[in-house]
């Protein structure tokens, strides 16, 4: 089972990026999915979550209104559209699959993790 995150890179403040997370080895159509991020010396923090159907989403206050999580179950892929990026968004972003069907910010409910993709936002 593998979650492959991609789409990170170096951008300027105000720019946009779209991260993708492709799953292989099993389908996650019955799982809530989420994105987390981590910077050196800090704990991994919740960014966004989405229900198994895509009908319900949850966001951290710091990204609400700027980031959009979505999923395409036919492609077994989850996306994170990031707009109006800020230097404080700089982090390694991880996608994860939860053992619940609803979106959740509880990191302990996530059982499968991708390898991370680096997003760097310059000022």
C-alpha positions in Angstrom: 0.0 0.0 0.0 1.5 3.3 -1.0 0.4 6.9 -1.0 2.5 9.0 -3.4 2.4 12.8 -2.8 3.5 15.1 -5.6 3.2 18.7 -6.7 5.4 20.5 -4.2 7.9 23.1 -5.2 9.3 26.6 -4.8 6.8 29.4 -5.3 6.5 33.1 -4.4 4.0 34.5 -1.8 0.6 34.8 -3.4 1.1 32.0 -5.9 -0.8 28.7 -6.1 0.1 25.1 -6.1 -1.9 21.9 -6.4 -0.7 18.8 -4.5 -1.8 15.3 -5.6 -1.8 12.1 -3.6 -2.2 8.9 -5.6 -2.9 5.7 -3.8 -1.8 2.3 -5.0 -2.0 -1.2 -3.7 -5.6 -0.7 -2.4 -8.5 1.6 -2.9 -9.3 4.2 -0.3 -12.8 5.0 -1.5 -14.2 4.0 1.9 -11.7 6.1 3.9 -11.6 9.7 4.9 -8.4 11.3 3.6 -6.3 14.2 4.9 -3.4 16.5 4.4 -0.9 17.4 7.1 2.2 19.5 7.1 5.4 19.6 9.2 8.3 22.0 9.6 11.6 21.1 11.3 11.3 21.0 15.0 7.5 21.1 15.0 4.8 18.5 15.3 2.9 17.4 12.2 -0.2 19.6 12.0 -3.5 19.0 10.3 -4.3 21.0 7.2 -7.4 19.6 5.6 -9.6 16.5 5.5 -12.3 15.1 3.3 -14.9 12.4 3.7 -15.0 9.1 1.7 -17.5 10.6 -0.7 -16.0 14.0 -0.9 -19.1 15.6 0.3 -17.7 16.8 3.6 -14.5 18.7 4.2 -12.6 20.1 7.2 -9.9 22.8 7.3 -7.4 24.2 9.8 -8.2 27.8 10.5 -4.9 28.9 9.1 -5.8 27.7 5.6 -9.5 28.1 5.5 -10.6 30.1 2.5 -7.2 29.6 0.7 -6.9 25.8 0.4 -9.3 23.3 -1.1 -9.2 19.6 -0.6 -10.9 17.3 -3.2 -10.8 13.7 -4.3 -11.4 11.6 -7.4 -12.3 8.1 -6.2 -12.2 6.8 -9.8 -8.5 7.8 -9.9 -7.9 6.9 -6.2 -6.4 10.3 -5.8 -6.7 13.2 -3.4 -5.8 16.8 -4.2 -5.0 19.9 -2.2 -5.4 23.2 -4.1 -3.4 25.9 -2.4 -4.0 29.5 -3.3 -2.7 32.8 -1.9 0.3 31.0 -0.5 2.2 32.6 2.4 5.8 32.0 3.6 4.3 30.4 6.8 2.8 27.7 4.5 6.4 26.4 3.9 6.5 22.8 5.0 6.6 19.2 4.0 3.1 18.2 3.1 1.9 14.7 3.8 -1.3 12.9 2.6 -2.9 10.2 4.7 -5.8 7.8 4.8 -7.9 7.6 7.9 -9.7 4.6 9.4 -12.9 6.6 9.5 -15.1 7.7 6.6 -15.6 11.3 7.8 -13.0 14.1 7.7 -11.0 14.3 10.8 -8.2 16.4 12.3 -7.2 13.7 14.7 -3.8 12.5 13.6 -4.3 9.2 15.5 -7.1 8.2 13.2 -4.8 8.2 10.2 -3.2 4.8 9.4 -1.6 5.2 6.0 0.9 7.9 5.2 2.6 9.2 2.1 6.2 10.2 1.9 5.7 13.9 1.8 6.3 16.7 -0.7 8.1 19.9 0.1 6.4 23.2 -0.4 8.6 26.3 -0.1 7.0 29.8 -0.3 9.4 32.7 -0.6 8.4 36.2 0.5 
